[in-house]
């Protein structure tokens, strides 16, 4: 590879960006394509099954090159994530038509298997966890976060902790696991075979003091005692490392939707080891890991993505508290015994989008106008759901309707301001209804009718 002084301005810019993200495949925007160069091009062409060519073909030291259309990048990114690779997207952040000299480019998003939030890259009925593990002489701490729903949990395991950690990882099925780089090989062996990308990160990110300070700052609290983990130093180390990694991969995103951290329940639910989970085929078949044919596939008649993920969680963590079991059974019997009520509830729920992930995209500033319309349509289903639940006699169902806000004002605001059929991209315009803002209407009139003045 040529030294920096011998590179063209474009290649020098590429190398400067690549040095900051050496472990990710860099999608570098050039015109209407995201291009990959050097080693990334060789690996990208193989994994994506696209043609490998070269830049500067007339020179002896040609630069390997491959590329994908920018408008189709999502499908290629998904393919790379499925094989455990990360992708850093470097976009043009100024108009090439008005730029003086080289177009300025910046990293706008880093995709890793455990940090995706885009619907096209997620399985609707399964969580998408990023996990971190911090090992010590007294035990180990585990933390896991689903960035798409803001679910954030930790647990601290006493020595000997290896079997318990493997069992927990099998239950949560993380897409990516963070480990300290100094212990990467040892922890890989400890974790064993698992369908997750294992990502080494600097050991310094696991230092308890730094992790503790980061968590205090993020949650804006003086102590972590309120989260129940102030006395769990290894869990804090894992959680802090995880949060720092997510912050680094989401440039400019405040992560303000991650508002709490929970200690994973140690009581009230049954803990099952790896052999039990596998042999009972709770959520996957033992022979090939497919969901079809598992207990989950037999029981899952949910009509929302939220319900599908919750059912999966319940199957993997069955209740052991008799009172809670009886309360849940009473709710099931209430709906089972009233076909009309159950049918009306299912019909109303079909209008509810994946609110957990929808709200996360809104907070992370990656939502579009169609997401807002989906939010409005989901809110519109609340009154019908409330009426059904209010008619139920089971406390678990009836109480759900008592404390709800129907959010009618939010729905009305969206209906008033957002076009009923908005485009997918903000750049296309036409998101805001005519008549919502007088200044905008005037600008539209000038743009549309200016030549007739």
CORDAZI-V963913 format. One record per residue. N is the residue number from 1. RES is the residue in three letters. SS is DSSP state (@ for helix, = for strand, . for the rest). NEAR is the number of other ideal C-beta (glycine too) atoms within 10 Angstrom. D_CENTER is the distance of its C-alpha to the mean C-alpha in Angstrom with 1 decimal. Layout:
n=N res=RES ss=SS near=NEAR d_center=D_CENTER
n=N res=RES ss=SS near=NEAR d_center=D_CENTER
This chain:
n=1 res=UNK ss=. near=12 d_center=35.7
n=2 res=UNK ss=. near=14 d_center=37.7
n=3 res=UNK ss=. near=7 d_center=38.0
n=4 res=UNK ss=@ near=11 d_center=36.4
n=5 res=UNK ss=@ near=6 d_center=39.8
n=6 res=UNK ss=@ near=10 d_center=40.4
n=7 res=UNK ss=. near=16 d_center=37.2
n=8 res=UNK ss=. near=13 d_center=37.0
n=9 res=UNK ss=@ near=9 d_center=35.3
n=10 res=UNK ss=@ near=16 d_center=32.3
n=11 res=UNK ss=@ near=19 d_center=32.0
n=12 res=UNK ss=@ near=15 d_center=32.6
n=13 res=UNK ss=@ near=17 d_center=29.7
n=14 res=UNK ss=@ near=23 d_center=27.5
n=15 res=UNK ss=@ near=17 d_center=28.6
n=16 res=UNK ss=@ near=12 d_center=28.0
n=17 res=UNK ss=@ near=16 d_center=24.4
n=18 res=UNK ss=@ near=19 d_center=24.0
n=19 res=UNK ss=@ near=9 d_center=25.6
n=20 res=UNK ss=@ near=11 d_center=22.7
n=21 res=UNK ss=. near=17 d_center=20.2
n=22 res=UNK ss=. near=9 d_center=22.4
n=23 res=UNK ss=. near=11 d_center=19.9
n=24 res=UNK ss=. near=20 d_center=17.7
n=25 res=UNK ss== near=23 d_center=19.1
n=26 res=UNK ss== near=26 d_center=20.0
n=27 res=UNK ss== near=27 d_center=19.9
n=28 res=UNK ss== near=23 d_center=22.8
n=29 res=UNK ss== near=20 d_center=23.7
n=30 res=UNK ss== near=18 d_center=27.4
n=31 res=UNK ss=. near=11 d_center=28.6
n=32 res=UNK ss=. near=9 d_center=26.9
n=33 res=UNK ss== near=18 d_center=25.3
n=34 res=UNK ss== near=24 d_center=22.7
n=35 res=UNK ss== near=22 d_center=25.0
n=36 res=UNK ss== near=26 d_center=24.8
n=37 res=UNK ss== near=24 d_center=27.8
n=38 res=UNK ss=@ near=17 d_center=29.5
n=39 res=UNK ss=@ near=13 d_center=27.7
n=40 res=UNK ss=@ near=23 d_center=24.5
n=41 res=UNK ss=@ near=23 d_center=26.5
n=42 res=UNK ss=@ near=15 d_center=28.2
n=43 res=UNK ss=@ near=17 d_center=25.1
n=44 res=UNK ss=@ near=29 d_center=23.1
n=45 res=UNK ss=@ near=18 d_center=26.1
n=46 res=UNK ss=@ near=11 d_center=26.3
n=47 res=UNK ss=@ near=15 d_center=22.7
n=48 res=UNK ss=@ near=18 d_center=22.5
n=49 res=UNK ss=. near=8 d_center=26.1
n=50 res=UNK ss=. near=15 d_center=27.2
n=51 res=UNK ss=. near=9 d_center=30.5
n=52 res=UNK ss=. near=14 d_center=31.1
n=53 res=UNK ss== near=14 d_center=33.6
n=54 res=UNK ss== near=14 d_center=34.7
n=55 res=UNK ss== near=16 d_center=35.3
n=56 res=UNK ss=. near=13 d_center=38.9
n=57 res=UNK ss=. near=9 d_center=40.4
n=58 res=UNK ss=. near=5 d_center=43.9
n=59 res=UNK ss=. near=10 d_center=43.3
n=60 res=UNK ss=. near=5 d_center=43.7
n=61 res=UNK ss=. near=9 d_center=40.5
n=62 res=UNK ss=. near=12 d_center=38.1
n=63 res=UNK ss== near=19 d_center=34.4
n=64 res=UNK ss== near=18 d_center=32.2
n=65 res=UNK ss== near=23 d_center=30.1
n=66 res=UNK ss== near=22 d_center=27.8
n=67 res=UNK ss== near=23 d_center=25.6
n=68 res=UNK ss== near=20 d_center=23.5
n=69 res=UNK ss== near=10 d_center=23.9
n=70 res=UNK ss=@ near=17 d_center=21.5
n=71 res=UNK ss=@ near=9 d_center=21.1
n=72 res=UNK ss=@ near=11 d_center=20.0
n=73 res=UNK ss=@ near=17 d_center=17.7
n=74 res=UNK ss=@ near=14 d_center=14.5
n=75 res=UNK ss=@ near=11 d_center=16.3
n=76 res=UNK ss=@ near=20 d_center=17.4
n=77 res=UNK ss=@ near=25 d_center=14.2
n=78 res=UNK ss=@ near=16 d_center=12.8
n=79 res=UNK ss=@ near=16 d_center=16.1
n=80 res=UNK ss=@ near=20 d_center=15.8
n=81 res=UNK ss=@ near=21 d_center=12.4
n=82 res=UNK ss=@ near=12 d_center=14.0
n=83 res=UNK ss=. near=10 d_center=16.8
n=84 res=UNK ss=. near=15 d_center=14.9
n=85 res=UNK ss=. near=20 d_center=15.5
n=86 res=UNK ss=. near=22 d_center=13.7
n=87 res=UNK ss== near=25 d_center=14.5
n=88 res=UNK ss== near=23 d_center=15.7
n=89 res=UNK ss== near=20 d_center=16.6
n=90 res=UNK ss== near=23 d_center=19.9
n=91 res=UNK ss== near=16 d_center=21.0
n=92 res=UNK ss== near=17 d_center=24.4
n=93 res=UNK ss=. near=13 d_center=24.4
n=94 res=UNK ss=. near=12 d_center=28.0
n=95 res=UNK ss=. near=8 d_center=30.1
n=96 res=UNK ss=. near=12 d_center=31.9
n=97 res=UNK ss=. near=6 d_center=34.8
n=98 res=UNK ss=. near=7 d_center=35.5
n=99 res=UNK ss=. near=12 d_center=34.3
n=100 res=UNK ss=. near=7 d_center=37.2
n=101 res=UNK ss=. near=6 d_center=37.0
n=102 res=UNK ss=. near=12 d_center=33.7
n=103 res=UNK ss=. near=19 d_center=30.6
n=104 res=UNK ss=. near=13 d_center=28.3
n=105 res=UNK ss== near=19 d_center=24.9
n=106 res=UNK ss== near=13 d_center=21.9
n=107 res=UNK ss== near=18 d_center=18.5
n=108 res=UNK ss== near=15 d_center=16.1
n=109 res=UNK ss== near=21 d_center=12.8
n=110 res=UNK ss== near=19 d_center=12.0
n=111 res=UNK ss== near=25 d_center=9.7
n=112 res=UNK ss=. near=25 d_center=9.5
n=113 res=UNK ss=. near=24 d_center=8.7
n=114 res=UNK ss=. near=28 d_center=6.7
n=115 res=UNK ss=. near=23 d_center=4.7
n=116 res=UNK ss=. near=23 d_center=4.0
n=117 res=UNK ss=. near=23 d_center=3.5
n=118 res=UNK ss=. near=15 d_center=7.1
n=119 res=UNK ss=@ near=16 d_center=8.8
n=120 res=UNK ss=@ near=9 d_center=11.0
n=121 res=UNK ss=@ near=17 d_center=8.8
n=122 res=UNK ss=. near=20 d_center=7.5
n=123 res=UNK ss=. near=12 d_center=10.2
n=124 res=UNK ss=. near=12 d_center=11.0
n=125 res=UNK ss=. near=18 d_center=12.9
n=126 res=UNK ss=. near=17 d_center=10.9
n=127 res=UNK ss=. near=20 d_center=8.3
n=128 res=UNK ss=. near=24 d_center=5.9
n=129 res=UNK ss== near=24 d_center=7.5
n=130 res=UNK ss== near=27 d_center=8.5
n=131 res=UNK ss== near=26 d_center=12.1
n=132 res=UNK ss== near=33 d_center=15.2
n=133 res=UNK ss== near=30 d_center=18.8
n=134 res=UNK ss== near=31 d_center=21.9
n=135 res=UNK ss== near=24 d_center=25.2
n=136 res=UNK ss== near=15 d_center=28.6
n=137 res=UNK ss=. near=6 d_center=32.1
n=138 res=UNK ss=. near=12 d_center=31.6
n=139 res=UNK ss== near=19 d_center=28.4
n=140 res=UNK ss== near=25 d_center=24.7
n=141 res=UNK ss== near=29 d_center=21.7
n=142 res=UNK ss== near=28 d_center=18.3
n=143 res=UNK ss== near=30 d_center=15.1
n=144 res=UNK ss== near=26 d_center=11.6
n=145 res=UNK ss== near=28 d_center=8.5
n=146 res=UNK ss== near=26 d_center=5.5
n=147 res=UNK ss=. near=26 d_center=4.0
n=148 res=UNK ss=. near=25 d_center=3.4
n=149 res=UNK ss=. near=24 d_center=6.9
n=150 res=UNK ss=. near=19 d_center=8.3
n=151 res=UNK ss== near=19 d_center=10.0
n=152 res=UNK ss== near=22 d_center=11.7
n=153 res=UNK ss== near=21 d_center=14.6
n=154 res=UNK ss== near=27 d_center=17.4
n=155 res=UNK ss== near=23 d_center=20.5
n=156 res=UNK ss== near=25 d_center=23.6
n=157 res=UNK ss== near=22 d_center=25.7
n=158 res=UNK ss== near=10 d_center=29.4
n=159 res=UNK ss=. near=12 d_center=31.2
n=160 res=UNK ss=. near=10 d_center=31.6
n=161 res=UNK ss=. near=21 d_center=27.8
n=162 res=UNK ss=@ near=16 d_center=26.9
n=163 res=UNK ss=@ near=12 d_center=27.3
n=164 res=UNK ss=@ near=18 d_center=25.4
n=165 res=UNK ss=@ near=23 d_center=22.4
n=166 res=UNK ss=@ near=17 d_center=22.4
n=167 res=UNK ss=@ near=17 d_center=22.7
n=168 res=UNK ss=@ near=22 d_center=19.7
n=169 res=UNK ss=@ near=21 d_center=17.5
n=170 res=UNK ss=@ near=18 d_center=18.8
n=171 res=UNK ss=@ near=18 d_center=17.9
n=172 res=UNK ss=@ near=18 d_center=14.3
n=173 res=UNK ss=. near=19 d_center=13.8
n=174 res=UNK ss=. near=27 d_center=11.3
n=175 res=UNK ss=. near=24 d_center=10.2
n=176 res=UNK ss== near=22 d_center=11.3
n=177 res=UNK ss== near=24 d_center=14.0
n=178 res=UNK ss== near=29 d_center=15.4
n=179 res=UNK ss== near=26 d_center=19.2
n=180 res=UNK ss== near=23 d_center=22.0
n=181 res=UNK ss=@ near=15 d_center=23.6
n=182 res=UNK ss=@ near=13 d_center=27.0
n=183 res=UNK ss=@ near=16 d_center=26.2
n=184 res=UNK ss=@ near=16 d_center=23.9
n=185 res=UNK ss=@ near=12 d_center=26.5
n=186 res=UNK ss=@ near=12 d_center=27.6
n=187 res=UNK ss=@ near=21 d_center=24.2
n=188 res=UNK ss=@ near=15 d_center=23.4
n=189 res=UNK ss=@ near=9 d_center=26.6
n=190 res=UNK ss=@ near=17 d_center=25.9
n=191 res=UNK ss=@ near=18 d_center=22.5
n=192 res=UNK ss=. near=12 d_center=24.3
n=193 res=UNK ss=. near=7 d_center=23.1
n=194 res=UNK ss=. near=14 d_center=19.5
n=195 res=UNK ss=. near=10 d_center=17.1
n=196 res=UNK ss=. near=20 d_center=14.7
n=197 res=UNK ss== near=19 d_center=14.9
n=198 res=UNK ss== near=18 d_center=16.9
n=199 res=UNK ss== near=20 d_center=16.5
n=200 res=UNK ss== near=16 d_center=19.6
n=201 res=UNK ss== near=19 d_center=19.3
n=202 res=UNK ss=. near=13 d_center=22.4
n=203 res=UNK ss=@ near=15 d_center=24.0
n=204 res=UNK ss=@ near=13 d_center=24.6
n=205 res=UNK ss=@ near=22 d_center=21.1
n=206 res=UNK ss=@ near=29 d_center=21.8
n=207 res=UNK ss=. near=16 d_center=25.1
n=208 res=UNK ss=@ near=15 d_center=25.3
n=209 res=UNK ss=@ near=11 d_center=26.9
n=210 res=UNK ss=@ near=15 d_center=24.4
n=211 res=UNK ss=@ near=28 d_center=21.5
n=212 res=UNK ss=@ near=18 d_center=23.4
n=213 res=UNK ss=@ near=12 d_center=24.1
n=214 res=UNK ss=@ near=19 d_center=20.6
n=215 res=UNK ss=@ near=21 d_center=19.4
n=216 res=UNK ss=@ near=15 d_center=22.5
n=217 res=UNK ss=@ near=10 d_center=21.9
n=218 res=UNK ss=@ near=19 d_center=18.3
n=219 res=UNK ss=@ near=18 d_center=19.4
n=220 res=UNK ss=. near=7 d_center=22.8
n=221 res=UNK ss=. near=12 d_center=24.8
n=222 res=UNK ss=. near=8 d_center=27.9
n=223 res=UNK ss=. near=10 d_center=27.1
n=224 res=UNK ss=. near=20 d_center=24.4
n=225 res=UNK ss=@ near=10 d_center=26.9
n=226 res=UNK ss=@ near=12 d_center=25.5
n=227 res=UNK ss=@ near=20 d_center=22.3
n=228 res=UNK ss=. near=13 d_center=24.7
n=229 res=UNK ss=. near=22 d_center=23.9
n=230 res=UNK ss=. near=12 d_center=26.5
n=231 res=UNK ss=. near=10 d_center=28.5
n=232 res=UNK ss=. near=20 d_center=25.8
n=233 res=UNK ss=@ near=19 d_center=25.9
n=234 res=UNK ss=@ near=28 d_center=24.1
n=235 res=UNK ss=@ near=29 d_center=21.1
n=236 res=UNK ss=@ near=28 d_center=21.1
n=237 res=UNK ss=@ near=29 d_center=21.3
n=238 res=UNK ss=@ near=29 d_center=18.2
n=239 res=UNK ss=@ near=30 d_center=16.2
n=240 res=UNK ss=@ near=27 d_center=17.6
n=241 res=UNK ss=@ near=28 d_center=16.9
n=242 res=UNK ss=@ near=31 d_center=13.3
n=243 res=UNK ss=@ near=24 d_center=13.1
n=244 res=UNK ss=@ near=22 d_center=15.3
n=245 res=UNK ss=@ near=23 d_center=13.3
n=246 res=UNK ss=@ near=22 d_center=10.1
n=247 res=UNK ss=@ near=14 d_center=12.8
n=248 res=UNK ss=@ near=14 d_center=14.4
n=249 res=UNK ss=@ near=22 d_center=11.6
n=250 res=UNK ss=. near=18 d_center=11.0
n=251 res=UNK ss=. near=11 d_center=14.7
n=252 res=UNK ss=. near=9 d_center=16.0
n=253 res=UNK ss=. near=17 d_center=13.0
n=254 res=UNK ss=. near=12 d_center=14.4
n=255 res=UNK ss=. near=17 d_center=11.5
n=256 res=UNK ss=. near=10 d_center=14.0
n=257 res=UNK ss=. near=18 d_center=11.9
n=258 res=UNK ss=. near=20 d_center=11.7
n=259 res=UNK ss=. near=12 d_center=15.3
n=260 res=UNK ss=. near=11 d_center=16.2
n=261 res=UNK ss=. near=23 d_center=16.2
n=262 res=UNK ss== near=13 d_center=17.8
n=263 res=UNK ss== near=14 d_center=20.1
n=264 res=UNK ss=. near=17 d_center=19.5
n=265 res=UNK ss=. near=11 d_center=22.5
n=266 res=UNK ss=. near=9 d_center=25.4
n=267 res=UNK ss=. near=7 d_center=27.7
n=268 res=UNK ss=. near=10 d_center=27.9
n=269 res=UNK ss== near=17 d_center=25.9
n=270 res=UNK ss=. near=10 d_center=27.1
n=271 res=UNK ss=. near=15 d_center=25.8
n=272 res=UNK ss=. near=18 d_center=26.2
n=273 res=UNK ss=. near=14 d_center=26.6
n=274 res=UNK ss=@ near=15 d_center=25.4
n=275 res=UNK ss=@ near=10 d_center=28.6
n=276 res=UNK ss=@ near=12 d_center=28.5
n=277 res=UNK ss=@ near=18 d_center=25.0
n=278 res=UNK ss=@ near=15 d_center=26.0
n=279 res=UNK ss=@ near=11 d_center=29.5
n=280 res=UNK ss=@ near=13 d_center=28.6
n=281 res=UNK ss=. near=18 d_center=25.9
n=282 res=UNK ss=. near=17 d_center=23.8
n=283 res=UNK ss=. near=21 d_center=20.6
n=284 res=UNK ss=. near=19 d_center=21.7
n=285 res=UNK ss=. near=14 d_center=25.1
n=286 res=UNK ss=. near=12 d_center=26.7
n=287 res=UNK ss=. near=8 d_center=28.3
n=288 res=UNK ss=. near=8 d_center=25.4
n=289 res=UNK ss=. near=11 d_center=22.1
n=290 res=UNK ss=. near=11 d_center=21.8
n=291 res=UNK ss=. near=16 d_center=20.8
n=292 res=UNK ss=. near=10 d_center=23.9
n=293 res=UNK ss=. near=14 d_center=26.8
n=294 res=UNK ss=. near=20 d_center=25.0
n=295 res=UNK ss=@ near=13 d_center=25.6
n=296 res=UNK ss=@ near=21 d_center=22.3
n=297 res=UNK ss=@ near=14 d_center=23.3
n=298 res=UNK ss=@ near=10 d_center=26.7
n=299 res=UNK ss=@ near=12 d_center=25.5
n=300 res=UNK ss=. near=16 d_center=22.6
n=301 res=UNK ss=. near=9 d_center=24.2
n=302 res=UNK ss=. near=16 d_center=21.4
n=303 res=UNK ss=. near=15 d_center=21.1
n=304 res=UNK ss=. near=19 d_center=17.6
n=305 res=UNK ss=@ near=22 d_center=14.1
n=306 res=UNK ss=@ near=19 d_center=14.1
n=307 res=UNK ss=@ near=15 d_center=17.4
n=308 res=UNK ss=@ near=19 d_center=16.5
n=309 res=UNK ss=@ near=23 d_center=13.8
n=310 res=UNK ss=@ near=12 d_center=16.4
n=311 res=UNK ss=@ near=17 d_center=19.1
n=312 res=UNK ss=@ near=22 d_center=17.5
n=313 res=UNK ss=@ near=15 d_center=17.1
n=314 res=UNK ss=@ near=14 d_center=20.7
n=315 res=UNK ss=@ near=17 d_center=22.0
n=316 res=UNK ss=@ near=18 d_center=20.7
n=317 res=UNK ss=. near=16 d_center=22.0
n=318 res=UNK ss=. near=12 d_center=25.2
n=319 res=UNK ss== near=16 d_center=27.2
n=320 res=UNK ss=. near=12 d_center=30.4
n=321 res=UNK ss=. near=11 d_center=31.7
n=322 res=UNK ss=@ near=8 d_center=34.3
n=323 res=UNK ss=@ near=8 d_center=34.2
n=324 res=UNK ss=@ near=13 d_center=30.5
n=325 res=UNK ss=@ near=12 d_center=31.1
n=326 res=UNK ss=@ near=11 d_center=34.0
n=327 res=UNK ss=@ near=14 d_center=32.1
n=328 res=UNK ss=@ near=14 d_center=29.5
n=329 res=UNK ss=@ near=14 d_center=32.3
n=330 res=UNK ss=@ near=15 d_center=34.1
n=331 res=UNK ss=@ near=18 d_center=31.3
n=332 res=UNK ss=@ near=12 d_center=31.0
n=333 res=UNK ss=@ near=12 d_center=34.8
n=334 res=UNK ss=@ near=19 d_center=34.9
n=335 res=UNK ss=@ near=18 d_center=32.7
n=336 res=UNK ss=@ near=10 d_center=34.3
n=337 res=UNK ss=. near=10 d_center=37.7
n=338 res=UNK ss=. near=16 d_center=37.1
n=339 res=UNK ss=@ near=9 d_center=36.1
n=340 res=UNK ss=@ near=8 d_center=36.4
n=341 res=UNK ss=@ near=17 d_center=34.2
n=342 res=UNK ss=@ near=15 d_center=31.6
n=343 res=UNK ss=@ near=12 d_center=31.8
n=344 res=UNK ss=@ near=16 d_center=31.5
n=345 res=UNK ss=@ near=21 d_center=28.4
n=346 res=UNK ss=@ near=15 d_center=26.7
n=347 res=UNK ss=@ near=14 d_center=27.8
n=348 res=UNK ss=@ near=20 d_center=26.4
n=349 res=UNK ss=@ near=18 d_center=23.0
n=350 res=UNK ss=. near=10 d_center=22.8
n=351 res=UNK ss=. near=17 d_center=22.5
n=352 res=UNK ss=. near=21 d_center=19.4
n=353 res=UNK ss=. near=19 d_center=16.1
n=354 res=UNK ss=. near=22 d_center=12.7
n=355 res=UNK ss=@ near=16 d_center=13.3
n=356 res=UNK ss=@ near=17 d_center=10.5
n=357 res=UNK ss=@ near=24 d_center=7.8
n=358 res=UNK ss=@ near=21 d_center=10.8
n=359 res=UNK ss=@ near=17 d_center=11.7
n=360 res=UNK ss=@ near=21 d_center=8.5
n=361 res=UNK ss=@ near=19 d_center=9.1
n=362 res=UNK ss=@ near=15 d_center=12.7
n=363 res=UNK ss=@ near=18 d_center=12.5
n=364 res=UNK ss=. near=19 d_center=10.6
n=365 res=UNK ss=. near=10 d_center=13.5
n=366 res=UNK ss=. near=14 d_center=11.9
n=367 res=UNK ss=. near=18 d_center=13.2
n=368 res=UNK ss=. near=17 d_center=16.5
n=369 res=UNK ss=@ near=21 d_center=19.6
n=370 res=UNK ss=@ near=15 d_center=18.8
n=371 res=UNK ss=@ near=20 d_center=15.8
n=372 res=UNK ss=@ near=20 d_center=18.5
n=373 res=UNK ss=@ near=18 d_center=20.9
n=374 res=UNK ss=@ near=19 d_center=18.5
n=375 res=UNK ss=@ near=22 d_center=18.2
n=376 res=UNK ss=@ near=19 d_center=22.0
n=377 res=UNK ss=@ near=15 d_center=22.6
n=378 res=UNK ss=@ near=19 d_center=20.6
n=379 res=UNK ss=@ near=22 d_center=22.6
n=380 res=UNK ss=@ near=18 d_center=25.7
n=381 res=UNK ss=. near=16 d_center=25.2
n=382 res=UNK ss=@ near=19 d_center=25.4
n=383 res=UNK ss=@ near=12 d_center=29.3
n=384 res=UNK ss=@ near=15 d_center=29.8
n=385 res=UNK ss=@ near=20 d_center=27.5
n=386 res=UNK ss=@ near=16 d_center=29.3
n=387 res=UNK ss=@ near=14 d_center=32.7
n=388 res=UNK ss=@ near=22 d_center=32.0
n=389 res=UNK ss=@ near=21 d_center=30.7
n=390 res=UNK ss=@ near=13 d_center=33.6
n=391 res=UNK ss=@ near=15 d_center=36.0
n=392 res=UNK ss=. near=21 d_center=34.7
n=393 res=UNK ss=. near=12 d_center=36.7
n=394 res=UNK ss=. near=18 d_center=34.2
n=395 res=UNK ss=@ near=12 d_center=33.2
n=396 res=UNK ss=@ near=16 d_center=29.5
n=397 res=UNK ss=@ near=20 d_center=29.3
n=398 res=UNK ss=@ near=15 d_center=31.9
n=399 res=UNK ss=@ near=11 d_center=30.5
n=400 res=UNK ss=@ near=16 d_center=27.1
n=401 res=UNK ss=@ near=16 d_center=29.0
n=402 res=UNK ss=@ near=9 d_center=31.1
n=403 res=UNK ss=. near=6 d_center=28.7
n=404 res=UNK ss=. near=13 d_center=26.6
n=405 res=UNK ss=. near=9 d_center=26.8
n=406 res=UNK ss=. near=13 d_center=27.0
n=407 res=UNK ss=. near=15 d_center=25.5
n=408 res=UNK ss=@ near=12 d_center=28.2
n=409 res=UNK ss=@ near=10 d_center=28.5
n=410 res=UNK ss=@ near=14 d_center=24.9
n=411 res=UNK ss=@ near=17 d_center=25.3
n=412 res=UNK ss=@ near=12 d_center=28.7
n=413 res=UNK ss=@ near=13 d_center=27.4
n=414 res=UNK ss=@ near=18 d_center=24.8
n=415 res=UNK ss=@ near=16 d_center=27.6
n=416 res=UNK ss=@ near=10 d_center=30.0
n=417 res=UNK ss=@ near=15 d_center=28.1
n=418 res=UNK ss== near=20 d_center=25.8
n=419 res=UNK ss=. near=15 d_center=27.5
n=420 res=UNK ss=. near=8 d_center=27.3
n=421 res=UNK ss=. near=9 d_center=26.3
n=422 res=UNK ss=. near=20 d_center=24.4
n=423 res=UNK ss=. near=14 d_center=23.4
n=424 res=UNK ss=. near=10 d_center=19.9
n=425 res=UNK ss=. near=12 d_center=20.2
n=426 res=UNK ss=@ near=11 d_center=21.3
n=427 res=UNK ss=@ near=6 d_center=23.7
n=428 res=UNK ss=@ near=11 d_center=25.7
n=429 res=UNK ss=. near=12 d_center=27.0
n=430 res=UNK ss=. near=12 d_center=28.3
n=431 res=UNK ss=. near=16 d_center=25.5
n=432 res=UNK ss== near=16 d_center=28.0
n=433 res=UNK ss=. near=16 d_center=30.8
n=434 res=UNK ss=. near=11 d_center=34.3
n=435 res=UNK ss=. near=10 d_center=36.1
n=436 res=UNK ss=. near=12 d_center=33.2
n=437 res=UNK ss=. near=13 d_center=34.2
n=438 res=UNK ss=@ near=8 d_center=37.8
n=439 res=UNK ss=@ near=7 d_center=37.0
n=440 res=UNK ss=@ near=13 d_center=34.4
n=441 res=UNK ss=@ near=14 d_center=36.9
n=442 res=UNK ss=@ near=10 d_center=39.5
n=443 res=UNK ss=@ near=11 d_center=37.5
n=444 res=UNK ss=@ near=15 d_center=36.6
n=445 res=UNK ss=@ near=12 d_center=40.4
n=446 res=UNK ss=@ near=10 d_center=41.3
n=447 res=UNK ss=@ near=10 d_center=38.9
n=448 res=UNK ss=@ near=9 d_center=40.1
n=449 res=UNK ss=@ near=9 d_center=43.8
n=450 res=UNK ss=@ near=8 d_center=44.7
n=451 res=UNK ss=@ near=6 d_center=46.9
n=452 res=UNK ss=@ near=5 d_center=49.1
n=453 res=UNK ss=. near=6 d_center=50.1
